[in-house]
Amino acid sequence: MEQMDTSLRVTRRHRSWPEALKREIVAASLAPGASVSAVARRYDVNTNLVFTWRKRFGEAAQTSRAPQLVPVMVMPDPPCATPPTTSADIVEIDLPRGYRLRVGRGVKGMVLDALERR
């Protein structure tokens, strides 16, 4: 009588990916509009593995896509001869350092609550 193997040994297939190919896959996944899942399917790689490689190799590529700062110029309100008239629809809040916040009717109460906590 033949004996059946009941062990739970599972043979797994571990591929060895060259670093150049890993970097190519990462670059393809970082391209504008690219889907990591689609890139993984194209290269027959597990999606989680692509994310792991992105953490390892993609940091330099991601820094070039960092958000750019836009110059902002803060200017004081122009001086006016008469005090501004406020309607019932606008609330003015004087903040430290001479800033003034004008809040219209559509502002939710939680915004004012957040300002109060500051």
For each residue, the residues with C-beta under 8 A, 3 or more apart:
1:
2:
3:
4:
5:
6:
7:
8:
9:
10:
11:
12:
13:
14:
15:
16:
17: 21 22 45
18: 21 22
19: 22 23
20: 23 24
21: 17 18 24 25 43
22: 17 18 19 25 26 53 56 57
23: 19 20 26 27 53 57
24: 20 21 27 28
25: 21 22 28 29 39 40 43 45 50 53
26: 22 23 29 30 50 53 54 57 58 61
27: 23 24 30 31 61
28: 24 25 31 34 39 42 43
29: 25 26 34 36 39 40 50 54 58
30: 26 27 34 54 58 61 62 65
31: 27 28 34
32:
33:
34: 28 29 30 31 38 39
35: 38 39
36: 29 39 40 47 50 51 54
37: 40 41 47
38: 34 35 41 42
39: 25 28 29 34 35 36 42 43 50
40: 25 29 36 37 43 45 46 47 49 50
41: 37 38 44
42: 28 38 39
43: 21 25 28 39 40
44: 41
45: 17 25 40 49 50
46: 40 49 50
47: 36 37 40 50 51
48: 51 52
49: 40 45 46 52 53
50: 25 26 29 36 39 40 45 46 47 53 54
51: 36 47 48 54 55
52: 48 49 55 56
53: 22 23 25 26 49 50 56 57 58
54: 26 29 30 36 50 51 57 58
55: 51 52 58 59
56: 22 52 53 59
57: 22 23 26 53 54 60 61
58: 26 29 30 53 54 55 61 62
59: 55 56 62 63
60: 57 63 64
61: 26 27 30 57 58 64 65
62: 30 58 59 65 66
63: 59 60 66
64: 60 61
65: 30 61 62
66: 62 63
67:
68:
69:
70:
71:
72:
73:
74:
75:
76: 98
77: 80 100
78:
79:
80: 77 83 84
81:
82:
83: 80
84: 80 92
85:
86: 90 91 92
87: 90
88:
89: 104 105
90: 86 87 102 103 104 105
91: 86 102 103
92: 84 86 100 101 102 103
93: 100 101 102 103 115
94: 99 100
95: 99 100 101
96: 99
97:
98: 76
99: 94 95 96
100: 77 92 93 94 95
101: 92 93 95 115
102: 90 91 92 93
103: 90 91 92 93 107 111 112
104: 89 90 107
105: 89 90
106:
107: 103 104 111 112
108: 111
109: 112 113
110: 113 114
111: 103 107 108 114 115
112: 103 107 109 115 116
113: 109 110 116 117
114: 110 111 117 118
115: 93 101 111 112 118
116: 112 113
117: 113 114
118: 114 115
